[in-house]
């Protein structure tokens, strides 16, 4: 993997770059659709390729639980298994281990947990997580880290930082010894909750390990937006400028804009697809709740400015009808549109950075979405 920083906006820290992976070029800043269990809910990979996404995200925990490492290996890795040929990033599964398991015991050498499906017991170590992602064949792997909830005491978060750094040291050495770095990169994850000193300590120690890329974890987990922005603004300058920067789990337009303005390159979130399935759609003029009665006899396109298949072919009235009667097509069309919006939104932001007019684009989108996240 190679990251090339192409341009930094003249007025902000917003960056445009290219990430060269074994399965193709990723243009940054980038939003990654989430294929948690090797599928984008309600869509096919033909749809994803048609929309034009450079990279998708899948999850190590869910793939480990089902279909399992043995099946992944027999299939020849995730790309062959799902017949998708673009770059893939896999989350380490640490967040799912902590959030889904009714038994989660943390040890110095890893984490013990129960499957959310059948209650079977499993154990993740830093090395094991690298091994699983090696079989998956992801272009970008994530280290095992310890996630903390919000709120959490400073003492609890400090202990999680110590374990995160210790596991990162083990992961870095093991990855360098057992994985082809040109085929599969490994990113570290900065933890520290909403405590600036802990964040700074964590990032400085991780940077010393010289990872190919760095992620910011443990934000957008329930903390107030003001704290998310405060910590993002504080921590990004400590990340190496020549390495990609990944904000985990952030998918609202305004929070993406804020992070980009501070120098973040990569994002993922289930929000655009989840809200689509619930009838909420992103448009060039703001959010649309397609369930609303006002659209019952509205035969105009969902978004006059959108060139997606849905907006070119169907009216708000029809989309509302599909949702109201529970047609599967509603999930498909809504999801397609929201992901198309995210792709064109990110393309617009990237172009604005390359042309030194990011502030103008940011002002436009902030006017459209206001405080609506």
C-alpha positions in Angstrom: 0.0 0.0 0.0 1.2 3.5 -0.8 -0.4 6.8 0.2 0.2 9.9 -1.9 -0.9 13.3 -0.7 -1.9 15.2 -3.8 -3.1 18.5 -2.4 -4.0 20.4 0.8 -6.6 23.1 0.6 -5.1 26.6 0.9 -7.4 27.7 3.7 -8.0 24.5 5.7 -6.3 21.2 6.6 -8.6 19.4 4.1 -6.5 16.9 2.0 -6.9 15.1 -1.3 -4.9 12.0 -1.9 -4.6 8.5 -3.4 -4.2 5.2 -1.7 -2.7 2.5 -3.9 -3.7 -1.0 -2.8 -3.4 -4.4 -4.2 -6.9 -4.2 -5.7 -6.9 -0.7 -7.0 -6.6 3.0 -6.3 -8.7 4.7 -3.5 -9.2 8.4 -4.0 -9.4 10.3 -0.7 -11.3 11.7 1.1 -13.4 8.6 0.8 -16.5 7.2 2.3 -16.6 3.4 2.5 -20.0 1.6 2.3 -20.3 -1.1 5.0 -20.6 -4.7 3.9 -20.5 -6.0 7.5 -21.2 -9.7 6.6 -19.8 -9.6 3.0 -22.9 -7.8 1.6 -24.3 -4.3 1.4 -27.8 -4.6 2.7 -30.4 -4.4 0.0 -27.8 -3.9 -2.8 -25.7 -6.0 -5.1 -22.0 -5.4 -5.7 -23.0 -4.6 -9.3 -24.8 -1.6 -7.8 -21.7 -0.6 -5.8 -19.6 -0.8 -8.9 -22.1 1.2 -10.9 -22.2 3.9 -8.2 -18.4 3.9 -8.4 -17.1 3.4 -4.9 -13.4 2.8 -4.6 -13.4 0.7 -1.5 -15.8 -1.0 0.9 -15.6 -2.2 4.5 -16.3 -5.6 6.0 -16.0 -6.9 9.5 -13.7 -9.5 10.9 -15.9 -10.5 13.8 -18.9 -11.2 11.7 -16.9 -13.1 9.0 -15.1 -15.1 11.7 -18.5 -16.1 13.3 -20.1 -16.8 9.9 -19.1 -18.1 7.3 -16.0 -18.8 9.4 -12.3 -18.8 8.7 -12.2 -22.2 7.2 -14.8 -21.3 4.6 -13.0 -18.1 3.8 -9.8 -20.0 3.2 -11.5 -22.6 1.0 -13.1 -19.8 -1.0 -9.8 -18.2 -1.6 -10.5 -15.1 0.5 -13.2 -12.6 0.7 -12.8 -11.1 -2.7 -13.4 -14.4 -4.4 -16.1 -15.4 -2.0 -18.3 -12.4 -2.8 -16.9 -11.9 -6.3 -15.9 -8.3 -5.6 -12.7 -7.1 -7.1 -12.1 -3.7 -5.5 -10.2 -2.8 -2.3 -11.6 -4.0 1.0 -10.9 -2.7 4.5 -11.8 -5.0 7.4 -12.4 -3.7 10.9 -10.7 -5.9 13.5 -14.0 -6.9 15.1 -13.0 -5.5 18.5 -16.0 -3.1 18.7 -18.4 -6.0 17.9 -16.7 -8.2 20.5 -17.3 -5.6 23.2 -20.8 -4.5 22.0 -22.5 -7.8 21.0 -21.2 -10.4 23.4 -23.0 -11.0 26.6 -19.7 -12.4 27.9 -16.6 -10.3 27.3 -13.6 -10.8 29.5 -10.5 -8.8 28.8 -7.1 -10.3 29.5 -3.7 -8.9 28.9 -3.2 -11.2 25.9 -6.6 -10.8 24.3 -10.3 -10.9 24.8 -12.6 -13.8 25.5 -16.2 -13.6 24.2 -19.3 -15.5 23.3 -20.8 -15.7 19.8 -23.9 -13.6 19.6 -25.4 -16.4 17.4 -25.0 -19.6 19.5 -23.2 -18.6 22.7 -20.0 -20.5 21.8 -16.8 -19.2 23.4 -14.0 -17.7 21.4 -10.8 -15.8 22.1 -9.2 -13.0 20.1 -5.5 -12.2 20.5 -3.7 -9.5 18.5 -2.0 -12.2 16.5 -5.2 -14.1 15.9 -7.0 -11.1 14.5 -4.1 -10.5 12.0 -4.3 -14.1 11.0 -8.0 -14.0 10.4 -7.7 -10.9 8.2 -4.8 -12.5 6.4 -7.2 -15.3 5.4 -9.9 -12.8 4.5 -7.4 -11.1 2.2 -8.4 -7.5 3.1 -6.3 -4.8 1.5 -6.3 -2.8 4.8 -6.4 -4.7 8.1 -7.1 -3.1 11.5 -5.4 -4.0 14.8 -7.3 -5.4 17.8 -7.9 -2.6 20.2 -9.9 -2.1 23.4 -13.0 0.1 22.8 -14.6 2.0 25.6 -18.1 3.2 25.9 -19.3 6.8 26.6 -19.3 7.8 29.4 -16.4 6.0 30.9 -14.1 7.0 33.8 -10.6 8.3 33.1 -9.2 5.4 35.0 -11.0 2.9 32.8 -10.1 4.6 29.6 -6.4 4.9 30.7 -6.3 1.1 31.2 -7.9 0.6 27.7 -5.2 2.8 26.2 -2.4 0.8 27.8 -3.9 -2.4 26.5 -4.5 -0.9 23.0 -0.9 0.2 22.7 0.5 -3.1 24.0 -1.7 -5.0 21.5 -0.6 -2.6 18.8 3.1 -3.4 19.5 2.4 -7.1 19.3 0.3 -6.7 16.1 2.9 -4.5 14.4 5.7 -7.0 15.0 3.6 -10.0 14.0 2.2 -8.4 10.9 5.7 -7.4 9.7 6.9 -10.9 10.2 4.0 -12.9 8.7 2.2 -10.7 6.2 3.2 -9.3 2.8 3.0 -5.5 3.5 2.5 -4.7 -0.2 -0.6 -6.9 -0.3 -2.1 -6.1 3.1 -1.5 -3.0 5.1 -2.2 -2.7 8.8 -3.6 0.4 10.5 -3.3 1.3 14.2 -6.3 2.7 16.2 -6.0 5.7 18.5 -8.2 5.3 21.6 -8.5 7.6 24.7 -12.1 8.4 24.9 -12.9 12.1 25.4 -9.7 12.7 27.5 -7.2 14.8 25.5 -4.1 13.7 27.5 -5.0 10.0 27.0 -5.6 10.6 23.3 -2.2 12.4 23.0 -0.4 9.7 24.9 -1.9 7.0 22.8 -1.3 8.6 19.4 2.3 9.5 20.2 3.1 5.9 21.2 1.4 4.5 18.2 3.2 6.9 15.8 6.5 5.6 17.2 5.5 2.1 15.9 5.4 3.5 12.3 2.2 2.0 11.0 1.1 2.4 7.4 -2.0 4.2 8.5 -3.8 5.4 11.6 -7.5 5.3 12.6 -9.3 7.3 15.2 -11.6 5.0 17.2 -13.9 5.4 20.1 -15.7 8.5 18.8 -19.3 8.8 17.5 -20.2 6.3 20.3 -22.8 8.5 22.1 -20.7 11.4 23.1 -22.1 15.0 22.4 -21.2 16.3 19.0 -19.2 19.1 20.6 -16.9 16.5 22.3 -16.5 14.6 19.0 -15.4 17.8 17.3 -13.2 18.9 20.2 -11.3 15.6 20.2 -11.1 15.4 16.4 -9.6 18.8 16.2 -7.2 18.1 19.0 -5.8 14.7 17.9 -5.5 14.9 14.1 -2.5 17.2 14.1 -0.5 14.5 16.0 -1.1 12.0 13.2 1.7 11.7 10.6 0.9 13.9 7.6 2.3 11.3 5.1 0.0 8.5 6.3 -3.8 8.0 5.7 -6.1 9.1 8.5 -9.3 7.1 9.1 -12.2 8.3 11.3 -14.1 5.1 12.2 -17.9 5.0 12.3 -18.7 8.5 11.2 -21.3 8.9 8.4 -23.3 12.1 8.7 -22.5 14.8 6.2 -21.7 17.5 8.7 -19.4 15.4 10.9 -17.6 14.2 7.8 -17.2 17.8 6.7 -15.8 18.8 10.1 -13.3 15.9 10.1 -12.2 16.5 6.5 -11.6 20.2 7.3 -9.2 19.0 10.1 -7.3 16.6 7.8 -9.1 13.2 7.9 -9.1 11.1 4.8 -11.3 8.0 5.3 -14.8 7.3 6.7 -17.2 4.5 7.2 -20.7 4.2 8.7 -23.9 2.2 8.4 -25.9 5.4 8.9 -26.7 6.1 5.2 -27.9 2.6 4.5 -29.7 2.2 7.9 -31.7 5.4 7.6 -32.5 4.6 4.0 -34.2 1.4 5.2 -36.2 3.5 7.6 -37.3 6.0 4.9 -34.9 8.8 5.5 -33.1 10.0 2.4 -30.2 12.4 1.8 -30.7 15.0 -1.0 -29.0 18.0 -2.4 -31.5 20.2 -0.4 -31.4 18.3 2.8 -33.0 15.2 4.4 -36.3 13.9 3.1 -38.6 11.7 5.2 -40.3 9.7 2.4 -42.9 8.4 4.8 -44.4 11.9 5.2 -48.0 12.5 4.0 -46.9 15.5 2.0 -45.4 13.2 -0.6 -48.5 11.2 -1.3 -49.3 13.1 -4.4 -45.8 14.5 -5.2 -44.8 13.2 -8.6 -41.5 15.1 -8.8 -38.2 13.3 -8.5 -36.7 12.7 -5.1 -33.8 15.0 -6.0 -33.9 17.1 -9.2 -30.1 17.5 -8.9 -29.4 13.8 -8.5 -28.4 11.6 -11.5 -29.0 8.2 -9.9 -31.3 5.6 -11.3 -33.9 6.2 -8.7 -34.2 9.9 -9.2 -34.2 9.5 -12.9 -37.1 7.0 -12.9 -39.3 7.4 -9.8 -41.3 10.0 -8.0 -41.5 10.8 -4.3 -45.1 9.5 -4.4 -44.0 6.2 -5.8 -41.1 5.8 -3.3 -43.5 6.7 -0.5 -46.0 4.1 -1.7 -43.3 1.4 -1.9 -42.3 2.1 1.7 -45.9 2.3 3.0 -46.8 -1.1 1.5 -43.5 -2.8 2.7 -42.1 -3.6 -0.7 -38.5 -4.9 -0.8 -38.0 -2.5 -3.7 -38.3 0.4 -1.2 -35.2 -0.8 0.7 -33.3 -1.3 -2.6 -34.2 2.1 -4.1 -33.7 4.1 -0.9 -30.4 2.4 -0.2 -29.2 2.9 -3.7 -30.0 6.6 -3.6 -28.4 7.3 -0.2 -25.2 5.6 -1.3 -25.2 7.4 -4.6 -25.6 10.6 -2.6 -22.6 9.8 -0.4 -20.4 9.1 -3.4 -21.3 12.3 -5.2 -21.1 14.2 -1.9 -17.5 13.0 -1.4 -16.6 13.6 -5.1 -17.8 17.2 -4.7 -15.7 17.7 -1.6 -12.6 16.1 -3.2 -12.9 18.3 -6.2 -13.3 21.4 -4.0 -10.1 20.5 -2.2 -8.1 20.0 -5.4 -9.4 23.4 -6.6 -8.8 25.3 -3.3 -12.4 26.0 -2.7 -13.2 23.6 0.1 -14.4 26.4 2.3 -17.0 27.3 -0.3 -18.2 23.7 -0.6 -18.3 23.3 3.2 -20.4 26.5 3.5 -22.8 25.2 0.9 -23.3 21.8 2.5 -23.6 23.4 6.0 -26.3 25.6 4.7 -28.1 22.6 3.3 -27.9 20.4 6.4 -27.6 23.0 9.1 -27.7 21.1 12.4 -29.5 18.1 10.8 -27.3 15.1 11.2 
